[in-house]
Amino acid sequence: MRRASALTFCLILILLLGGCGGPRISGNETYVTVTPADDEAEALPDAQKRCGTYGRIAHFKRMEGKSAVFDCDPR
């Protein structure tokens, strides 16, 4: 019984900590989406970094719920 409780505790801890890895960044050389983000300013550094890998600059486009969407424009 004690072993099952310890295993259950470990599984719950893994699930809870799984969301602590920072923002999820997706996109390509034309756009970037940063999730979660409360506003443009919070997501901008991550968007700039991703667009920068393509030699481009991030420009805020819109919020979609808790996601910030940026265009990656040529310099």
N, C-alpha and C positions, 0 to 999 in steps of 0.2 A: 504494500500500500504506500509506504513512504517513497519507494522508488518511482511509482507512478505519479505521485504528487510533484516530485522533483522534475521529472520529465515534462509534465504539464507546465510547470513554472518556466522551464527553459524554453519551451515552444512559444509560450505567450511573450516572453521577453524578446525572443528573436523577431516575432511579428511586430511588436511595438517599436523596436529599434530599426526595423527595416525601412521606415519612413523618415529616418533621420539622416539620410545620405545627402541632403542638399537638394537643390532644384533639379528638375528633369529638363534637359535642353534638347530640343529636336529641330530639325530643319536641314537646310542645304545652303548653297551659295546665294540663293535668292531670298530666303526668309528664315527666321528663327522664332521658335516659340519657347518661352520659359515658364515652367509650371512648378510649384505654385508661385504666384507673385501678387502682392497686394496692390502694387502700382508700377508705373513705368520706371521710376527711379530705382526701385529695388531690383528690377530685372535687367536694367541697362548694362551693368558691368559684365554679366554673363553673355548677353547678346553681343556686346562689342567684342568679347573674346572669340566667340564662335564666328562672327562675320569676319573678324580679323584674320582667321585662318585661311580665308579665301581672298585676302587683300581688299576687303570691303568694309564699309562703315554701317553700323546699325542705326536705323531710323524708326522710331516708334510709329506703329500703325494703329493698333487698337487693343483693348482689353476684351477677352472672351472669358467671362467668369473669373477664375483665379489664374488665368494664363495671360501673359503679355506677348503680343505678336509684333515682331519687328521685320522690316524689309532690310535686306543686305544690299545697299546701293554701292555702285562703284565710287571710288575716291575722287 
